[in-house]
């Protein structure tokens, strides 16, 4: 092989390398990514650590007391978070979860044609306000083995609003429970001032 042929081969190899390098530079410029100064959204994830516990639901007054002050409009707004899995209108379709029309004071597995879990079908009685309050607080704790993956509603007042709204979903809505005369919110009587004219009890003698 003479020098001329060798030079052609080396030139071809060098040209190929220069072409590949040029294409790499061009591709990097065209398809380069830039990290935005501010992310489009931030997903807040609590830091896991030893002793980390799920926040406990707030201490609540009896459901009948909360229902006396419940707002069905707020309950309807709060229930919109459930639309991905439930429908609420009469004759509405079953989704991931059953249609919730006429759920209040109905049997637990109330919707025809929906495939309930064995745990739900085994429940006796009706969806009373108390049962709904417990279930909406923490479904998996209220009914062991339920397939419902909803984490629950932590705020007691919001649960009462939702229950009051669910109670309206019927051709003939059933009444909500009334608070008893002695029903009080937790710790309501603690630290109460004496009534007008009442004397504080005298300290006991040592």
HELIX and SHEET records of a PDB file:
HELIX    1   1 UNK A    3  UNK A   30  1                                  28    
HELIX    2   2 UNK A   63  UNK A   67  1                                   5    
HELIX    3   3 UNK A   72  UNK A   78  1                                   7    
HELIX    4   4 UNK A   79  UNK A   82  5                                   4    
HELIX    5   5 UNK A  118  UNK A  121  1                                   4    
HELIX    6   6 UNK A  129  UNK A  137  1                                   9    
HELIX    7   7 UNK A  139  UNK A  142  1                                   4    
HELIX    8   8 UNK A  156  UNK A  166  1                                  11    
END                                                                             
